[in-house]
Amino acid sequence: VLHLVLFYENRLQDHHLVIPSVLQGLRALSMCEVLSPGLAVSVLKAIFQEVHVQSLLQLDRHTVYSIITNFMSTREEELKGLGADFTFGFIQVMDGEKDPRNLLVAFQIVRDIITKNYALGPFVEELFEVTSCYFPIDFTPPPNDPHGIQREDLILSLRAVLASTPQFAEFLLPLLIEKMDSDLQSAKLDSLQTLAACCAIYGQKELQEFLPSLWSSLRREVFQTASEKVEAECLAALHALSTCLSCSVLSSDSEDLLDSFLSSILQDCRHHLCEPDMKLVWPSAKLLQAAAGASLRAYHRVTSCVLPLLLEQYTKHPQSSQRRTILEMLLGFLELQQKWGHVEEDESTLLSLRAQVCSVVFSALTDPSVQLQLVGIRALTVLGSLQGFLSPSDLELVVDHLIRLALREEDSQSSEAAMEAAGFLAPVYPKVFSGRMVPRLEEELQSGVSFSEGEEESSGDRCSLRQRCLQALAAVSTHSSIVRETVPVLLQHLRKVQKGNKDGSAQAVVSVCQSLRHVALQCQQDPESCWFYHQAVVPCLLAMAVQAAVQESARPQLDKALLEEEVLAAMVSVISAATTHLSPELAAQSVSQVVPLFLDGEVSFLPQNSFPCSFQPFQDGECLEAQRRVVALLMAFVCSLPSNVAIPQQERLLRELLALSCSCNCPFTATTAAKCFAGLVNKHPAGQQLDEILQLAVNRMEPSLAEGPRRMQALTLLLWVTKALVLRYHPLSSCLTDKLLGLLGDMELGPAAADGFSLLMAEAPDVLHKGCHADVRIMFRQRFFTDNVPKLVQGFHGAGPDVKANYLKGLSHVLNHLPKPVLVTELPTLLSLLLEALSCSDRVVQLSTLGCLQPLLLEAPQIMSLHVDTLVTKFLSLTSSPTMVRVSPL
């Protein structure tokens, strides 16, 4: 190795054509582990002395940088023995470099020289000059650049060098100030971002003499800029400066630079806050907030001056628009206080102004201007989040204001914002909200429900008030102690509505269920609340539905509101939300009660369980039609259970559901039973039991699909079972899909079978989705596409004219639900068929195909442009189509 090194060093003095090969040899040696001490230094000295690097080709210059990098990573101590000569040698190597590939390596070497404490000696300014000459980076990668170097890579690499040492400050800060005044936005942005990066390592000493110039440039840019990006970076740089000055430790005789810096900002900005209609009011507020947010010390210094001024201005300016501007500025400063949480008694300007701040915020809440109210509500939320700020009497006022806004305020924006604020503050002050807000809402709800004769229960105002009370009760249920208060109120109201038996009571029940679902979703992350909610709500809903069903069976004249589809659907969403997040142990406890209720009429766990006749939804008999509808609630429960929860009597339950789905005359009940069966099958462990139940299902479906009065019920069952198996990649799914494909040629069932492809591919809202723990394999849609689209295309070509549309409709449903990147790759083979689909006379096919084509026009223009003539012709003909498809083609 020694001889090779000496040989190569001597060859560096040879003809310049030899040099590239010599450098290749030296690079190989620079990676050699057995290189004797001193040889690395010897090689570098020879290169620095003998090679004029910048006259070499790019690749050879890159080789030199590689040799230096290799030695720096393995021979650091030896190289440091060269002292500042190493730094000077590298400066000569790099000086004049222009290639971006080499610059990335060179910048990294400079950064390593600085961060690993190589001696810079008298060459600090030279090292700065050799790198800063590239600032700001002006590089546009050539088209089809194989190296993939972006402008941003160079910017970040150079910034890491410039912001790596305080020793560069005296040279860099004047450069940054100069570039901030540039006409180029990119130069401004780069300068501001570099300044912010430097503040992380600078101290007061480096910044002191440049602070007036820096503030002047930043202020000018924020006051005058038309660019939001530049403004944002200026504010970030000001924040960084203020943070840097806040971190410096003060000695007793040194000037407090933070204080003097903030004083100059206050002097230049404060007076603009008194002119809420003028254009400099917001830039001034933003600058003050950027500086104040840097530290608690900066915050106290700025707010002690600004908050009294803003409060004074609020009372001086009576117009709502002016007050809104002032309150929004005040809100900005209040939000900064949140960073430090608790309001400290001894030093907080905010605490000393508590009465005035509360007075201003409360006055905004009663202002006729909705926009001012909304800012007031946001301010109220922030004040409430500051621990120890609001007094008990203030808190009571807060709750009273929120109730008034939520229930009485005409504008829905204010009402919704008040409810959201109540939900945010309730966990912070649970006792106040459960003790003051919930009773008031309950009182309002009861006074809003009157079923006395001669009074229109569904009159607009009363209905609206009741609706808002329900929404507010749900919104405020964000703490376990409050949930224990609100859930009984909602359930009591539900019972009242049920007993009211007036027109419109179905809609009233749906409204309560929507609120109950909202509460359920808020309880899901808290196991204690989740179990309390489940125990309180699920048995209650089941009892009410069973009560309505058995009464309907015994005395059919009674109101059927609870058995209407929209009401049962609303109850399904509540029970599902209440069940999905149960722990396996508690879910097992609950399922051991619910399943026997439906299979054996075991009603003992239901509240108020004295029913006029037995509950037997799976028994035969015309009079039990109403009871069968309640199977929807069984579906909601068992299909939302975690998959590791064993379901008692599962085989029996599956057989009952299968029989019900095939034999029931009511389409709603048959569909519900099919969905419940499919939901259970999807989670059923693989094995003989599952195979047997699936074979039983196929045996029940096939004769019904072939002929008879219940073909549609059999198709519904086929679709849901197929979906359950497609999702989990079950082997039988392809056999069932083939049956479905065969039905596309059926004159009676063909259109419904075609629509079934949408059901297979789309996400179902109530069963068979990941939220209810269904077994959903990734990329099941892509797999379904690969397996079945060729069959759809083949079927289309072989079909008679009467049923061709069914194949197109099925195809367009599959394509509409396919991830777009997959669709784009398959497009060339399918486009001719899609164009043919546009000529189909079926409106649904036309709309579905157009829905498929529209995103493709945006995402795959290179493919679509090949067919532009045909597309334009088809679209134009559809705009005067007799099927009324006009907007989509346009």
Beta strands, then each sheet from edge to edge (+ up, - down):
end
